[in-house]
């Protein structure tokens, strides 16, 4: 036969001490302790999100700067390659022209020697031989005058080629400085993206602006040429 147990005062007291409210309180205390222990990991989510967005914006700006500088560098590189080809052509034309000038100078010198010998022979020759030598002298003098005229034109032409080469080399120096500055700036921006240092960003941008200025001067033919820097790097 089943036995029925009536609740006693002691049983009721024990049941109240183990009530859900006490268990909930214990859980909250454990949670607060864990939150306090993990301190930094339980920061305000809005602050973490704001910091993450700030870093993303910084990285995006760095990426944009790299893209712009790289695109500008590609344009100046194409122009610089064309200028180098024009420099090689101008130098080749200059060398050929000076070689032709030297050749004519040698021929003129030989004609002058022949002229001097003919003059010496005429002074000791008979009248009949002197007439022949006079014709030879006129031929020498005519050819010498012709060579002198050609030499003047060749010398002028060669100097024009030299001036053209110097002008192209002036612009090539500008593009070389631009290429060096832009390459340095892009490398510094790559480090900036990793370190997130603002001072490094500004330094790289200053160098990049210098590279853009020199590249623009080379494209537009502006007279911007830091000779001391060019000599130091050459």
Rosetta constraint file for C-alpha pairs under 8 A:
AtomPair CA 7 CA 11 HARMONIC 6.35 0.50
AtomPair CA 7 CA 12 HARMONIC 6.96 0.50
AtomPair CA 8 CA 12 HARMONIC 6.42 0.50
AtomPair CA 9 CA 13 HARMONIC 6.29 0.50
AtomPair CA 10 CA 14 HARMONIC 6.31 0.50
AtomPair CA 11 CA 15 HARMONIC 6.24 0.50
AtomPair CA 12 CA 16 HARMONIC 6.33 0.50
AtomPair CA 13 CA 17 HARMONIC 6.38 0.50
AtomPair CA 14 CA 18 HARMONIC 6.60 0.50
AtomPair CA 15 CA 19 HARMONIC 6.42 0.50
AtomPair CA 17 CA 22 HARMONIC 7.47 0.50
AtomPair CA 18 CA 22 HARMONIC 6.60 0.50
AtomPair CA 18 CA 23 HARMONIC 7.36 0.50
AtomPair CA 19 CA 23 HARMONIC 6.84 0.50
AtomPair CA 20 CA 24 HARMONIC 6.06 0.50
AtomPair CA 21 CA 25 HARMONIC 6.19 0.50
AtomPair CA 22 CA 26 HARMONIC 6.27 0.50
AtomPair CA 23 CA 27 HARMONIC 6.31 0.50
AtomPair CA 24 CA 28 HARMONIC 6.30 0.50
AtomPair CA 25 CA 29 HARMONIC 6.27 0.50
AtomPair CA 26 CA 30 HARMONIC 6.27 0.50
AtomPair CA 27 CA 31 HARMONIC 6.19 0.50
AtomPair CA 28 CA 32 HARMONIC 6.11 0.50
AtomPair CA 29 CA 33 HARMONIC 6.15 0.50
AtomPair CA 30 CA 34 HARMONIC 6.29 0.50
AtomPair CA 31 CA 35 HARMONIC 6.16 0.50
AtomPair CA 32 CA 36 HARMONIC 6.08 0.50
AtomPair CA 33 CA 37 HARMONIC 6.08 0.50
AtomPair CA 34 CA 38 HARMONIC 6.15 0.50
AtomPair CA 35 CA 39 HARMONIC 6.08 0.50
AtomPair CA 35 CA 42 HARMONIC 6.30 0.50
AtomPair CA 38 CA 42 HARMONIC 6.48 0.50
AtomPair CA 39 CA 43 HARMONIC 7.03 0.50
AtomPair CA 43 CA 47 HARMONIC 7.54 0.50
AtomPair CA 43 CA 48 HARMONIC 7.40 0.50
AtomPair CA 44 CA 48 HARMONIC 6.64 0.50
AtomPair CA 45 CA 49 HARMONIC 6.15 0.50
AtomPair CA 46 CA 50 HARMONIC 6.15 0.50
AtomPair CA 47 CA 51 HARMONIC 6.24 0.50
AtomPair CA 48 CA 52 HARMONIC 6.20 0.50
AtomPair CA 49 CA 53 HARMONIC 6.20 0.50
AtomPair CA 50 CA 54 HARMONIC 6.24 0.50
AtomPair CA 51 CA 55 HARMONIC 6.34 0.50
AtomPair CA 52 CA 56 HARMONIC 6.23 0.50
AtomPair CA 53 CA 57 HARMONIC 6.20 0.50
AtomPair CA 54 CA 58 HARMONIC 6.25 0.50
AtomPair CA 55 CA 59 HARMONIC 6.18 0.50
AtomPair CA 55 CA 196 HARMONIC 7.74 0.50
AtomPair CA 56 CA 60 HARMONIC 6.11 0.50
AtomPair CA 57 CA 61 HARMONIC 6.23 0.50
AtomPair CA 58 CA 62 HARMONIC 6.36 0.50
AtomPair CA 58 CA 193 HARMONIC 7.95 0.50
AtomPair CA 58 CA 196 HARMONIC 7.49 0.50
AtomPair CA 59 CA 63 HARMONIC 6.18 0.50
AtomPair CA 59 CA 193 HARMONIC 5.78 0.50
AtomPair CA 59 CA 196 HARMONIC 7.85 0.50
AtomPair CA 60 CA 64 HARMONIC 6.17 0.50
AtomPair CA 61 CA 65 HARMONIC 6.21 0.50
AtomPair CA 62 CA 66 HARMONIC 6.24 0.50
AtomPair CA 62 CA 189 HARMONIC 6.37 0.50
AtomPair CA 62 CA 192 HARMONIC 7.57 0.50
AtomPair CA 62 CA 193 HARMONIC 6.44 0.50
AtomPair CA 62 CA 201 HARMONIC 7.78 0.50
AtomPair CA 63 CA 67 HARMONIC 6.20 0.50
AtomPair CA 64 CA 68 HARMONIC 6.19 0.50
AtomPair CA 65 CA 69 HARMONIC 6.12 0.50
AtomPair CA 66 CA 70 HARMONIC 5.96 0.50
AtomPair CA 66 CA 186 HARMONIC 5.80 0.50
AtomPair CA 66 CA 189 HARMONIC 6.90 0.50
AtomPair CA 67 CA 71 HARMONIC 6.14 0.50
AtomPair CA 68 CA 72 HARMONIC 6.24 0.50
AtomPair CA 69 CA 73 HARMONIC 5.97 0.50
AtomPair CA 69 CA 182 HARMONIC 6.61 0.50
AtomPair CA 69 CA 186 HARMONIC 7.30 0.50
AtomPair CA 69 CA 208 HARMONIC 7.19 0.50
AtomPair CA 69 CA 212 HARMONIC 7.84 0.50
AtomPair CA 70 CA 74 HARMONIC 6.21 0.50
AtomPair CA 70 CA 182 HARMONIC 7.72 0.50
AtomPair CA 70 CA 186 HARMONIC 7.66 0.50
AtomPair CA 71 CA 75 HARMONIC 6.56 0.50
AtomPair CA 72 CA 76 HARMONIC 6.37 0.50
AtomPair CA 72 CA 212 HARMONIC 7.52 0.50
AtomPair CA 73 CA 77 HARMONIC 6.01 0.50
AtomPair CA 73 CA 178 HARMONIC 7.89 0.50
AtomPair CA 73 CA 179 HARMONIC 6.60 0.50
AtomPair CA 73 CA 182 HARMONIC 6.86 0.50
AtomPair CA 74 CA 78 HARMONIC 6.44 0.50
AtomPair CA 75 CA 79 HARMONIC 6.53 0.50
AtomPair CA 76 CA 80 HARMONIC 5.95 0.50
AtomPair CA 76 CA 175 HARMONIC 6.72 0.50
AtomPair CA 76 CA 179 HARMONIC 7.93 0.50
AtomPair CA 76 CA 215 HARMONIC 6.19 0.50
AtomPair CA 76 CA 219 HARMONIC 7.33 0.50
AtomPair CA 77 CA 81 HARMONIC 6.16 0.50
AtomPair CA 77 CA 175 HARMONIC 7.58 0.50
AtomPair CA 77 CA 179 HARMONIC 7.63 0.50
AtomPair CA 78 CA 82 HARMONIC 6.47 0.50
AtomPair CA 79 CA 83 HARMONIC 6.26 0.50
AtomPair CA 79 CA 219 HARMONIC 7.45 0.50
AtomPair CA 80 CA 84 HARMONIC 6.16 0.50
AtomPair CA 80 CA 172 HARMONIC 6.23 0.50
AtomPair CA 80 CA 175 HARMONIC 6.20 0.50
AtomPair CA 81 CA 85 HARMONIC 6.37 0.50
AtomPair CA 82 CA 86 HARMONIC 6.31 0.50
AtomPair CA 83 CA 87 HARMONIC 6.09 0.50
AtomPair CA 83 CA 168 HARMONIC 6.38 0.50
AtomPair CA 83 CA 171 HARMONIC 7.91 0.50
AtomPair CA 83 CA 172 HARMONIC 6.76 0.50
AtomPair CA 84 CA 88 HARMONIC 6.28 0.50
AtomPair CA 84 CA 168 HARMONIC 7.78 0.50
AtomPair CA 84 CA 172 HARMONIC 7.11 0.50
AtomPair CA 85 CA 89 HARMONIC 6.33 0.50
AtomPair CA 86 CA 90 HARMONIC 6.10 0.50
AtomPair CA 86 CA 168 HARMONIC 7.57 0.50
AtomPair CA 87 CA 91 HARMONIC 6.05 0.50
AtomPair CA 87 CA 164 HARMONIC 7.96 0.50
AtomPair CA 87 CA 165 HARMONIC 5.43 0.50
AtomPair CA 87 CA 168 HARMONIC 6.13 0.50
AtomPair CA 87 CA 169 HARMONIC 7.03 0.50
AtomPair CA 88 CA 92 HARMONIC 6.06 0.50
AtomPair CA 89 CA 93 HARMONIC 6.14 0.50
AtomPair CA 90 CA 94 HARMONIC 6.05 0.50
AtomPair CA 90 CA 161 HARMONIC 5.56 0.50
AtomPair CA 90 CA 162 HARMONIC 7.23 0.50
AtomPair CA 90 CA 164 HARMONIC 6.73 0.50
AtomPair CA 90 CA 165 HARMONIC 5.66 0.50
AtomPair CA 91 CA 95 HARMONIC 6.13 0.50
AtomPair CA 91 CA 161 HARMONIC 6.98 0.50
AtomPair CA 91 CA 162 HARMONIC 7.03 0.50
AtomPair CA 91 CA 165 HARMONIC 6.38 0.50
AtomPair CA 92 CA 96 HARMONIC 6.19 0.50
AtomPair CA 93 CA 97 HARMONIC 6.04 0.50
AtomPair CA 93 CA 158 HARMONIC 7.61 0.50
AtomPair CA 93 CA 161 HARMONIC 6.75 0.50
AtomPair CA 94 CA 98 HARMONIC 6.11 0.50
AtomPair CA 94 CA 157 HARMONIC 7.98 0.50
AtomPair CA 94 CA 158 HARMONIC 5.00 0.50
AtomPair CA 94 CA 159 HARMONIC 7.49 0.50
AtomPair CA 94 CA 161 HARMONIC 5.24 0.50
AtomPair CA 94 CA 162 HARMONIC 6.24 0.50
AtomPair CA 95 CA 99 HARMONIC 6.06 0.50
AtomPair CA 95 CA 158 HARMONIC 7.74 0.50
AtomPair CA 96 CA 100 HARMONIC 6.24 0.50
AtomPair CA 97 CA 101 HARMONIC 6.15 0.50
AtomPair CA 97 CA 154 HARMONIC 6.23 0.50
AtomPair CA 97 CA 155 HARMONIC 7.68 0.50
AtomPair CA 97 CA 157 HARMONIC 7.24 0.50
AtomPair CA 97 CA 158 HARMONIC 5.47 0.50
AtomPair CA 98 CA 102 HARMONIC 6.14 0.50
AtomPair CA 98 CA 154 HARMONIC 7.23 0.50
AtomPair CA 98 CA 155 HARMONIC 7.03 0.50
AtomPair CA 98 CA 158 HARMONIC 6.03 0.50
AtomPair CA 99 CA 103 HARMONIC 6.19 0.50
AtomPair CA 100 CA 104 HARMONIC 6.30 0.50
AtomPair CA 100 CA 154 HARMONIC 7.54 0.50
AtomPair CA 101 CA 105 HARMONIC 6.20 0.50
AtomPair CA 101 CA 151 HARMONIC 5.63 0.50
AtomPair CA 101 CA 154 HARMONIC 5.83 0.50
AtomPair CA 101 CA 155 HARMONIC 6.68 0.50
AtomPair CA 102 CA 106 HARMONIC 6.26 0.50
AtomPair CA 103 CA 107 HARMONIC 6.41 0.50
AtomPair CA 104 CA 108 HARMONIC 6.03 0.50
AtomPair CA 104 CA 147 HARMONIC 6.29 0.50
AtomPair CA 104 CA 150 HARMONIC 7.82 0.50
AtomPair CA 104 CA 151 HARMONIC 6.67 0.50
AtomPair CA 105 CA 109 HARMONIC 6.12 0.50
AtomPair CA 105 CA 147 HARMONIC 7.56 0.50
AtomPair CA 105 CA 151 HARMONIC 7.17 0.50
AtomPair CA 106 CA 110 HARMONIC 6.32 0.50
AtomPair CA 107 CA 111 HARMONIC 6.27 0.50
AtomPair CA 107 CA 147 HARMONIC 7.98 0.50
AtomPair CA 108 CA 112 HARMONIC 6.16 0.50
AtomPair CA 108 CA 143 HARMONIC 7.90 0.50
AtomPair CA 108 CA 144 HARMONIC 5.69 0.50
AtomPair CA 108 CA 147 HARMONIC 6.22 0.50
AtomPair CA 108 CA 148 HARMONIC 7.63 0.50
AtomPair CA 109 CA 113 HARMONIC 6.32 0.50
AtomPair CA 110 CA 114 HARMONIC 6.28 0.50
AtomPair CA 111 CA 115 HARMONIC 6.04 0.50
AtomPair CA 111 CA 140 HARMONIC 6.08 0.50
AtomPair CA 111 CA 143 HARMONIC 7.65 0.50
AtomPair CA 111 CA 144 HARMONIC 6.56 0.50
AtomPair CA 112 CA 116 HARMONIC 6.22 0.50
AtomPair CA 112 CA 140 HARMONIC 7.44 0.50
AtomPair CA 112 CA 144 HARMONIC 7.25 0.50
AtomPair CA 113 CA 117 HARMONIC 6.30 0.50
AtomPair CA 114 CA 118 HARMONIC 6.09 0.50
AtomPair CA 114 CA 140 HARMONIC 7.45 0.50
AtomPair CA 115 CA 119 HARMONIC 6.20 0.50
AtomPair CA 115 CA 137 HARMONIC 6.07 0.50
AtomPair CA 115 CA 140 HARMONIC 5.97 0.50
AtomPair CA 115 CA 141 HARMONIC 7.52 0.50
AtomPair CA 116 CA 120 HARMONIC 6.31 0.50
AtomPair CA 117 CA 121 HARMONIC 6.20 0.50
AtomPair CA 118 CA 122 HARMONIC 6.09 0.50
AtomPair CA 118 CA 133 HARMONIC 6.43 0.50
AtomPair CA 118 CA 136 HARMONIC 7.43 0.50
AtomPair CA 118 CA 137 HARMONIC 6.63 0.50
AtomPair CA 119 CA 123 HARMONIC 6.51 0.50
AtomPair CA 119 CA 133 HARMONIC 7.84 0.50
AtomPair CA 119 CA 137 HARMONIC 7.36 0.50
AtomPair CA 120 CA 124 HARMONIC 6.98 0.50
AtomPair CA 121 CA 125 HARMONIC 5.92 0.50
AtomPair CA 121 CA 133 HARMONIC 7.80 0.50
AtomPair CA 122 CA 126 HARMONIC 7.81 0.50
AtomPair CA 122 CA 129 HARMONIC 7.45 0.50
AtomPair CA 122 CA 130 HARMONIC 5.22 0.50
AtomPair CA 122 CA 133 HARMONIC 6.07 0.50
AtomPair CA 122 CA 134 HARMONIC 7.63 0.50
AtomPair CA 123 CA 130 HARMONIC 7.90 0.50
AtomPair CA 125 CA 129 HARMONIC 5.78 0.50
AtomPair CA 125 CA 130 HARMONIC 5.79 0.50
AtomPair CA 126 CA 130 HARMONIC 5.89 0.50
AtomPair CA 127 CA 131 HARMONIC 6.48 0.50
AtomPair CA 128 CA 132 HARMONIC 7.08 0.50
AtomPair CA 129 CA 133 HARMONIC 6.27 0.50
AtomPair CA 130 CA 134 HARMONIC 6.02 0.50
AtomPair CA 131 CA 135 HARMONIC 6.62 0.50
AtomPair CA 132 CA 136 HARMONIC 6.50 0.50
AtomPair CA 133 CA 137 HARMONIC 6.14 0.50
AtomPair CA 134 CA 138 HARMONIC 6.35 0.50
AtomPair CA 135 CA 139 HARMONIC 6.38 0.50
AtomPair CA 136 CA 140 HARMONIC 6.28 0.50
AtomPair CA 137 CA 141 HARMONIC 6.17 0.50
AtomPair CA 138 CA 142 HARMONIC 6.08 0.50
AtomPair CA 139 CA 143 HARMONIC 6.21 0.50
AtomPair CA 140 CA 144 HARMONIC 6.06 0.50
AtomPair CA 141 CA 145 HARMONIC 6.14 0.50
AtomPair CA 142 CA 146 HARMONIC 6.26 0.50
AtomPair CA 143 CA 147 HARMONIC 6.19 0.50
AtomPair CA 144 CA 148 HARMONIC 6.14 0.50
AtomPair CA 145 CA 149 HARMONIC 6.31 0.50
AtomPair CA 146 CA 150 HARMONIC 6.37 0.50
AtomPair CA 147 CA 151 HARMONIC 5.97 0.50
AtomPair CA 148 CA 152 HARMONIC 6.29 0.50
AtomPair CA 149 CA 153 HARMONIC 6.53 0.50
AtomPair CA 150 CA 154 HARMONIC 6.10 0.50
AtomPair CA 151 CA 155 HARMONIC 5.93 0.50
AtomPair CA 152 CA 156 HARMONIC 6.24 0.50
AtomPair CA 153 CA 157 HARMONIC 6.12 0.50
AtomPair CA 154 CA 158 HARMONIC 6.00 0.50
AtomPair CA 155 CA 159 HARMONIC 6.21 0.50
AtomPair CA 156 CA 160 HARMONIC 6.31 0.50
AtomPair CA 157 CA 161 HARMONIC 6.46 0.50
AtomPair CA 158 CA 162 HARMONIC 6.29 0.50
AtomPair CA 159 CA 163 HARMONIC 6.11 0.50
AtomPair CA 160 CA 164 HARMONIC 6.12 0.50
AtomPair CA 161 CA 165 HARMONIC 6.14 0.50
AtomPair CA 162 CA 166 HARMONIC 6.20 0.50
AtomPair CA 163 CA 167 HARMONIC 6.20 0.50
AtomPair CA 164 CA 168 HARMONIC 6.23 0.50
AtomPair CA 165 CA 169 HARMONIC 6.01 0.50
AtomPair CA 166 CA 170 HARMONIC 6.13 0.50
AtomPair CA 167 CA 171 HARMONIC 6.68 0.50
AtomPair CA 168 CA 172 HARMONIC 6.12 0.50
AtomPair CA 169 CA 173 HARMONIC 6.14 0.50
AtomPair CA 170 CA 174 HARMONIC 6.68 0.50
AtomPair CA 170 CA 225 HARMONIC 7.68 0.50
AtomPair CA 171 CA 175 HARMONIC 6.40 0.50
AtomPair CA 171 CA 218 HARMONIC 5.13 0.50
AtomPair CA 171 CA 221 HARMONIC 7.06 0.50
AtomPair CA 172 CA 176 HARMONIC 6.12 0.50
AtomPair CA 172 CA 218 HARMONIC 7.40 0.50
AtomPair CA 173 CA 177 HARMONIC 6.23 0.50
AtomPair CA 173 CA 225 HARMONIC 7.81 0.50
AtomPair CA 173 CA 230 HARMONIC 6.86 0.50
AtomPair CA 174 CA 178 HARMONIC 6.18 0.50
AtomPair CA 174 CA 214 HARMONIC 5.46 0.50
AtomPair CA 174 CA 215 HARMONIC 6.45 0.50
AtomPair CA 174 CA 217 HARMONIC 7.05 0.50
AtomPair CA 174 CA 218 HARMONIC 5.51 0.50
AtomPair CA 174 CA 224 HARMONIC 7.78 0.50
AtomPair CA 174 CA 225 HARMONIC 6.53 0.50
AtomPair CA 175 CA 179 HARMONIC 5.98 0.50
AtomPair CA 175 CA 214 HARMONIC 6.61 0.50
AtomPair CA 175 CA 215 HARMONIC 5.49 0.50
AtomPair CA 175 CA 218 HARMONIC 5.98 0.50
AtomPair CA 176 CA 180 HARMONIC 6.20 0.50
AtomPair CA 177 CA 181 HARMONIC 6.12 0.50
AtomPair CA 177 CA 211 HARMONIC 6.80 0.50
AtomPair CA 177 CA 214 HARMONIC 6.73 0.50
AtomPair CA 177 CA 230 HARMONIC 7.66 0.50
AtomPair CA 178 CA 182 HARMONIC 6.00 0.50
AtomPair CA 178 CA 210 HARMONIC 7.29 0.50
AtomPair CA 178 CA 211 HARMONIC 4.05 0.50
AtomPair CA 178 CA 212 HARMONIC 6.47 0.50
AtomPair CA 178 CA 213 HARMONIC 7.63 0.50
AtomPair CA 178 CA 214 HARMONIC 5.17 0.50
AtomPair CA 178 CA 215 HARMONIC 5.16 0.50
AtomPair CA 179 CA 183 HARMONIC 6.03 0.50
AtomPair CA 179 CA 211 HARMONIC 6.77 0.50
AtomPair CA 179 CA 215 HARMONIC 7.84 0.50
AtomPair CA 180 CA 184 HARMONIC 6.21 0.50
AtomPair CA 180 CA 211 HARMONIC 7.50 0.50
AtomPair CA 181 CA 185 HARMONIC 6.09 0.50
AtomPair CA 181 CA 207 HARMONIC 5.84 0.50
AtomPair CA 181 CA 208 HARMONIC 6.09 0.50
AtomPair CA 181 CA 210 HARMONIC 6.82 0.50
AtomPair CA 181 CA 211 HARMONIC 4.81 0.50
AtomPair CA 182 CA 186 HARMONIC 6.10 0.50
AtomPair CA 182 CA 207 HARMONIC 7.14 0.50
AtomPair CA 182 CA 208 HARMONIC 5.25 0.50
AtomPair CA 182 CA 211 HARMONIC 5.24 0.50
AtomPair CA 182 CA 212 HARMONIC 7.49 0.50
AtomPair CA 183 CA 187 HARMONIC 6.24 0.50
AtomPair CA 184 CA 188 HARMONIC 6.23 0.50
AtomPair CA 184 CA 204 HARMONIC 7.66 0.50
AtomPair CA 184 CA 207 HARMONIC 7.48 0.50
AtomPair CA 184 CA 208 HARMONIC 7.87 0.50
AtomPair CA 185 CA 189 HARMONIC 6.15 0.50
AtomPair CA 185 CA 204 HARMONIC 4.70 0.50
AtomPair CA 185 CA 205 HARMONIC 6.66 0.50
AtomPair CA 185 CA 207 HARMONIC 5.74 0.50
AtomPair CA 185 CA 208 HARMONIC 5.15 0.50
AtomPair CA 186 CA 190 HARMONIC 6.32 0.50
AtomPair CA 186 CA 204 HARMONIC 7.43 0.50
AtomPair CA 186 CA 208 HARMONIC 7.76 0.50
AtomPair CA 187 CA 191 HARMONIC 6.64 0.50
AtomPair CA 188 CA 192 HARMONIC 6.12 0.50
AtomPair CA 188 CA 200 HARMONIC 7.18 0.50
AtomPair CA 188 CA 201 HARMONIC 7.60 0.50
AtomPair CA 188 CA 204 HARMONIC 5.66 0.50
AtomPair CA 189 CA 193 HARMONIC 6.19 0.50
AtomPair CA 189 CA 200 HARMONIC 7.72 0.50
AtomPair CA 189 CA 201 HARMONIC 6.40 0.50
AtomPair CA 189 CA 204 HARMONIC 6.23 0.50
AtomPair CA 190 CA 194 HARMONIC 6.84 0.50
AtomPair CA 191 CA 195 HARMONIC 6.21 0.50
AtomPair CA 192 CA 196 HARMONIC 5.26 0.50
AtomPair CA 192 CA 197 HARMONIC 5.82 0.50
AtomPair CA 192 CA 198 HARMONIC 7.65 0.50
AtomPair CA 192 CA 200 HARMONIC 6.07 0.50
AtomPair CA 192 CA 201 HARMONIC 5.95 0.50
AtomPair CA 197 CA 201 HARMONIC 6.48 0.50
AtomPair CA 198 CA 202 HARMONIC 6.35 0.50
AtomPair CA 199 CA 203 HARMONIC 6.21 0.50
AtomPair CA 200 CA 204 HARMONIC 6.12 0.50
AtomPair CA 201 CA 205 HARMONIC 6.18 0.50
AtomPair CA 202 CA 206 HARMONIC 6.21 0.50
AtomPair CA 203 CA 207 HARMONIC 6.44 0.50
AtomPair CA 204 CA 208 HARMONIC 6.03 0.50
AtomPair CA 205 CA 209 HARMONIC 6.01 0.50
AtomPair CA 206 CA 210 HARMONIC 6.41 0.50
AtomPair CA 207 CA 211 HARMONIC 6.37 0.50
AtomPair CA 208 CA 212 HARMONIC 6.24 0.50
AtomPair CA 209 CA 213 HARMONIC 6.13 0.50
AtomPair CA 210 CA 214 HARMONIC 6.26 0.50
AtomPair CA 211 CA 215 HARMONIC 6.07 0.50
AtomPair CA 212 CA 216 HARMONIC 5.99 0.50
AtomPair CA 213 CA 217 HARMONIC 6.13 0.50
AtomPair CA 214 CA 218 HARMONIC 6.23 0.50
AtomPair CA 214 CA 224 HARMONIC 7.17 0.50
AtomPair CA 215 CA 219 HARMONIC 6.24 0.50
AtomPair CA 216 CA 220 HARMONIC 5.97 0.50
AtomPair CA 216 CA 222 HARMONIC 7.93 0.50
AtomPair CA 217 CA 221 HARMONIC 5.49 0.50
AtomPair CA 217 CA 222 HARMONIC 4.55 0.50
AtomPair CA 217 CA 223 HARMONIC 7.02 0.50
AtomPair CA 217 CA 224 HARMONIC 6.28 0.50
AtomPair CA 218 CA 222 HARMONIC 6.55 0.50
AtomPair CA 225 CA 230 HARMONIC 8.00 0.50
AtomPair CA 226 CA 230 HARMONIC 6.38 0.50
AtomPair CA 227 CA 231 HARMONIC 6.06 0.50
AtomPair CA 228 CA 232 HARMONIC 6.13 0.50
AtomPair CA 229 CA 233 HARMONIC 6.29 0.50
AtomPair CA 230 CA 234 HARMONIC 5.99 0.50
